[in-house]
Amino acid sequence: MASRHDLQDWVIEALQALGGRGKVVDVCKHIWKHREAELRASGDLFYTWQYDVRWAAQKLRDGGKLRPALGDRATPWQLA
């Protein structure tokens, strides 16, 4: 069963597939396309994953794996 922590890896995978940069919606579309079954089997995470993916992105920023958002939510996420 997938957990919140798996989302960090999935965000990285999605951004790599998107060429290192992507809008939140594109990252979520990629995750859904490739991880739908895991999300459906993940209990409560199934209902919160689109919120939790933003938590994962912040954790990745804090760890230096994503570039800072600089306060603009419209800025695409980008690998560091």
N, CA, C and O of each residue as an XYZ file, in Angstrom:
320
protein
N       0.844     -1.181      0.000
C       0.000      0.000      0.000
C       0.886      1.239      0.000
O       1.845      1.324      0.767
N       0.568      2.182     -0.848
C       1.338      3.421     -0.966
C       1.103      4.311      0.245
O       0.051      4.263      0.882
N       2.105      5.119      0.542
C       1.991      6.072      1.646
C       2.345      7.464      1.135
O       2.785      7.648      0.001
N       2.140      8.410      2.000
C       2.470      9.802      1.698
C       3.921      9.949      1.247
O       4.227     10.754      0.368
N       4.798      9.175      1.850
C       6.226      9.290      1.544
C       6.566      8.802      0.133
O       7.544      9.257     -0.461
N       5.772      7.887     -0.400
C       5.987      7.431     -1.777
C       5.781      8.561     -2.779
O       6.370      8.557     -3.860
N       4.951      9.517     -2.420
C       4.658     10.620     -3.331
C       5.900     11.413     -3.708
O       5.974     11.947     -4.815
N       6.872     11.501     -2.815
C       8.102     12.222     -3.153
C       8.791     11.556     -4.339
O       9.210     12.230     -5.280
N       8.904     10.242     -4.291
C       9.513      9.520     -5.415
C       8.683      9.682     -6.679
O       9.230      9.825     -7.773
N       7.373      9.661     -6.529
C       6.500      9.774     -7.693
C       6.569     11.154     -8.321
O       6.471     11.285     -9.541
N       6.737     12.194     -7.497
C       6.905     13.551     -8.031
C       8.198     13.628     -8.837
O       8.222     14.190     -9.932
N       9.270     13.062     -8.292
C      10.558     13.047     -9.017
C      10.395     12.293    -10.339
O      10.824     12.779    -11.385
N       9.781     11.115    -10.297
C       9.561     10.333    -11.523
C       8.766     11.130    -12.552
O       9.108     11.147    -13.734
N       7.712     11.784    -12.099
C       6.870     12.561    -13.011
C       7.664     13.703    -13.633
O       7.597     13.920    -14.843
N       8.403     14.425    -12.825
C       9.183     15.544    -13.362
C      10.266     15.065    -14.321
O      10.537     15.723    -15.326
N      10.877     13.948    -14.029
C      11.867     13.398    -14.959
C      11.212     13.059    -16.290
O      11.772     13.333    -17.351
N      10.026     12.464    -16.234
C       9.298     12.117    -17.459
C       8.861     13.361    -18.231
O       8.708     13.327    -19.451
N       8.663     14.455    -17.503
C       8.245     15.717    -18.124
C       9.435     16.595    -18.523
O       9.256     17.768    -18.853
N      10.613     16.049    -18.496
C      11.796     16.808    -18.912
C      12.394     17.665    -17.817
O      13.145     18.597    -18.105
N      12.074     17.367    -16.556
C      12.672     18.094    -15.443
C      11.851     19.257    -14.924
O      12.238     19.917    -13.960
N      10.716     19.510    -15.563
C       9.906     20.671    -15.189
C       8.455     20.417    -15.578
O       8.183     19.841    -16.632
N       7.520     20.848    -14.724
C       6.121     20.660    -15.071
C       5.181     21.371    -14.128
O       5.506     21.606    -12.964
N       4.015     21.711    -14.637
C       2.966     22.306    -13.810
C       2.415     21.233    -12.873
O       2.505     20.038    -13.156
N       1.849     21.674    -11.766
C       1.290     20.754    -10.776
C       0.289     19.813    -11.431
O       0.308     18.610    -11.169
N      -0.574     20.338    -12.269
C      -1.600     19.506    -12.903
C      -0.964     18.434    -13.778
O      -1.467     17.311    -13.835
N       0.121     18.754    -14.454
C       0.789     17.764    -15.305
C       1.479     16.689    -14.468
O       1.486     15.515    -14.838
N       2.052     17.093    -13.352
C       2.654     16.125    -12.436
C       1.568     15.182    -11.911
O       1.764     13.967    -11.879
N       0.436     15.734    -11.502
C      -0.662     14.909    -10.986
C      -1.225     13.984    -12.065
O      -1.546     12.829    -11.783
N      -1.346     14.474    -13.283
C      -1.826     13.625    -14.377
C      -0.889     12.447    -14.596
O      -1.333     11.317    -14.794
N       0.407     12.719    -14.559
C       1.396     11.653    -14.754
C       1.305     10.628    -13.623
O       1.314      9.422    -13.869
N       1.218     11.107    -12.401
C       1.106     10.198    -11.263
C      -0.150      9.346    -11.404
O      -0.093      8.132    -11.204
N      -1.267      9.949    -11.739
C      -2.517      9.202    -11.879
C      -2.400      8.152    -12.985
O      -2.827      7.010    -12.816
N      -1.822      8.547    -14.107
C      -1.697      7.628    -15.241
C      -0.847      6.412    -14.893
O      -1.150      5.297    -15.316
N       0.216      6.626    -14.125
C       1.169      5.553    -13.846
C       0.994      4.889    -12.480
O       1.555      3.819    -12.244
N       0.236      5.495    -11.590
C       0.124      4.977    -10.217
C      -1.323      4.834     -9.736
O      -1.572      4.701     -8.538
N      -2.263      4.862    -10.664
C      -3.674      4.810    -10.272
C      -3.984      3.610     -9.380
O      -4.625      3.761     -8.340
N      -3.542      2.437     -9.773
C      -3.855      1.228     -8.990
C      -3.297      1.329     -7.578
O      -3.965      0.951     -6.616
N      -2.082      1.835     -7.452
C      -1.480      1.989     -6.124
C      -2.239      3.019     -5.290
O      -2.421      2.839     -4.086
N      -2.678      4.091     -5.930
C      -3.453      5.103     -5.221
C      -4.795      4.543     -4.764
O      -5.218      4.783     -3.633
N      -5.457      3.805     -5.634
C      -6.763      3.234     -5.279
C      -6.659      2.260     -4.104
O      -7.606      2.104     -3.333
N      -5.509      1.610     -3.977
C      -5.312      0.621     -2.908
C      -4.683      1.222     -1.655
O      -4.287      0.487     -0.751
N      -4.588      2.533     -1.591
C      -3.827      3.174     -0.512
C      -4.677      3.709      0.635
O      -4.197      4.531      1.417
N      -5.896      3.274      0.752
C      -6.736      3.717      1.866
C      -7.053      5.202      1.783
O      -7.439      5.706      0.728
N      -6.887      5.896      2.900
C      -7.226      7.319      2.960
C      -6.410      8.176      2.000
O      -6.871      9.234      1.572
N      -5.204      7.731      1.659
C      -4.370      8.507      0.741
C      -5.087      8.710     -0.596
O      -4.870      9.721     -1.264
N      -5.923      7.776     -0.986
C      -6.662      7.917     -2.244
C      -7.478      9.206     -2.264
O      -7.647      9.825     -3.315
N      -7.974      9.601     -1.112
C      -8.827     10.788     -1.023
C      -8.048     12.079     -0.797
O      -8.601     13.169     -0.946
N      -6.775     11.966     -0.441
C      -5.990     13.163     -0.112
C      -4.746     13.334     -0.970
O      -4.002     14.292     -0.762
N      -4.492     12.452     -1.918
C      -3.196     12.439     -2.583
C      -2.885     13.724     -3.331
O      -1.716     14.104     -3.407
N      -3.875     14.407     -3.885
C      -3.555     15.634     -4.616
C      -3.147     16.764     -3.667
O      -2.398     17.659     -4.059
N      -3.625     16.731     -2.449
C      -3.112     17.656     -1.428
C      -1.727     17.199     -0.996
O      -0.800     18.003     -0.899
N      -1.594     15.907     -0.739
C      -0.336     15.363     -0.227
C       0.808     15.483     -1.227
O       1.970     15.533     -0.825
N       0.503     15.529     -2.512
C       1.566     15.679     -3.506
C       2.225     17.061     -3.354
O       3.410     17.220     -3.650
N       1.472     18.034     -2.905
C       2.037     19.371     -2.659
C       2.933     19.344     -1.420
O       3.967     20.009     -1.375
N       2.522     18.567     -0.415
C       3.362     18.350      0.767
C       4.686     17.707      0.324
O       5.762     18.113      0.764
N       4.590     16.707     -0.544
C       5.780     16.019     -1.040
C       6.709     16.985     -1.766
O       7.927     16.932     -1.596
N       6.129     17.867     -2.575
C       6.949     18.846     -3.292
C       7.666     19.769     -2.318
O       8.829     20.111     -2.533
N       6.991     20.171     -1.260
C       7.651     21.036     -0.275
C       8.796     20.301      0.407
O       9.861     20.879      0.625
N       8.587     19.037      0.745
C       9.657     18.233      1.348
C      10.844     18.125      0.390
O      11.999     18.190      0.813
N      10.556     17.963     -0.891
C      11.624     17.885     -1.888
C      12.352     19.221     -2.015
O      13.568     19.245     -2.206
N      11.623     20.330     -1.910
C      12.267     21.653     -1.924
C      13.176     21.797     -0.701
O      14.322     22.235     -0.809
N      12.640     21.419      0.462
C      13.417     21.514      1.698
C      14.694     20.675      1.619
O      15.710     21.028      2.217
N      14.640     19.570      0.883
C      15.795     18.695      0.726
C      16.689     19.058     -0.445
O      17.668     18.363     -0.716
N      16.362     20.146     -1.149
C      17.191     20.605     -2.252
C      17.003     19.844     -3.555
O      17.814     19.991     -4.470
N      15.956     19.035     -3.662
C      15.735     18.261     -4.880
C      14.852     18.979     -5.889
O      14.873     18.659     -7.077
N      14.078     19.949     -5.418
C      13.283     20.811     -6.299
C      13.724     22.251     -6.088
O      14.149     22.636     -4.998
N      13.615     23.026     -7.133
C      13.935     24.458     -7.013
C      12.870     25.151     -6.178
O      11.718     24.716     -6.165
N      13.234     26.217     -5.484
C      12.246     26.946     -4.673
C      11.117     27.514     -5.532
O      11.318     27.842     -6.702
N       9.937     27.625     -4.940
C       8.769     28.149     -5.650
C       8.774     29.673     -5.701
O       8.102     30.257     -6.551
N       9.503     30.318     -4.826
C       9.611     31.776     -4.780
C       8.258     32.462     -4.616
O       8.043     33.557     -5.135
N       7.340     31.808     -3.885
C       6.063     32.425     -3.560
C       5.039     32.468     -4.668
O       3.942     32.988     -4.460
N       5.353     31.945     -5.834
C       4.414     31.969     -6.963
C       3.905     30.560     -7.219
O       4.643     29.709     -7.716
N       2.648     30.313     -6.883
C       2.087     28.973     -7.042
C       1.927     28.563     -8.502
O       1.791     27.376     -8.799
N       1.941     29.516     -9.401
C       1.784     29.203    -10.828
C       3.099     28.758    -11.477
O       3.104     28.240    -12.593
N       4.201     28.964    -10.772
C       5.503     28.571    -11.310
C       5.573     27.053    -11.421
O       5.275     26.352    -10.454
N       5.960     26.537    -12.578
C       6.100     25.079    -12.703
C       7.124     24.537    -11.708
O       8.091     25.214    -11.359
N       6.896     23.329    -11.268
C       7.873     22.657    -10.409
C       9.048     22.266    -11.274
O       8.882     21.885    -12.433
N      10.247     22.362    -10.702
C      11.444     22.075    -11.483
C      12.463     21.360    -10.618
O      12.712     21.744     -9.475
N      13.049     20.310    -11.183
C      14.107     19.605    -10.474
C      15.295     20.524    -10.272
O      15.597     21.356    -11.128
N      15.957     20.379     -9.165
C      17.139     21.211     -8.869
C      18.349     20.664     -9.587
O      19.441     21.220     -9.469
